[in-house]
């Protein structure tokens, strides 16, 4: 099977124009089929503040009312996504920018209201791979933003880590998929204040132990849950760390193992 790299980049890269350009220049050089997944960084928050739209966050998750969804769509699917595609074209990497609505690729359902009403937030129901495969076979790189839809005309804000994981799972039927989560840290750390304290390998057993000891907590838990779920669904390689891990074999990072 041909290798496919799926790379999710964090807000720290998106928010820094110089860093984003440098990353995309390197990303364009990666051989073989590849997909980029991104969220919105702080730009959506800054635009909401300019437009006097309240920004509501609960446990690090954005509450997405109708006004916020409009802003997210403009920022994620418009400004950020098209800037990424334009940069990739500059670096001779033929690319298309997608939301989950394009080609009916990512179908979700509105998250049910329990203790918290997250608004127009989507939980993924399925990924349709036919259009994605067609583009990849024809040497097109796809840049996905963190928006899906419900097939009834409703856009939904959807976690970018989950989109990357679900794409990896769906495409593992056709490709040998490698999934990379790139962010500002060198990997999962024993000490969050020490970027050299990288835990280089984590399996299910050590993951539970690290959670029990309070070393892994808060925002890292959903990311790692996505990783282990993807491993169970035949994704062959999952790595967490700085973008340099894609291009430099000497860089330390965290590899997730069964």
Buried (B, 14 or more C-beta within 10 A) or exposed (E): EEBBBBBBBBBBBBBBEEBBBEBBBBBBEBEEBBBBBBBBBEBBBBBBEEEEBEBBEEEEBBBBBEBBBBBBBBBBBEBBBEBBBEBBEEBEBEBBBBBBBBBBBBBBBBBEEEEEEBBBBBBBEEBBBEBBBEBBEEEBBBBBBBBBBBEEEBBBBBBBBBBBBBBBBBBBEBBBBBBBBBBBBBBBBEEBEEBEBBBEEBBBEBBEEBBEEEBBEEEBEBBBBBBBBBBEBEBBBBBBBBBBBBEEEEBBBBBBBE
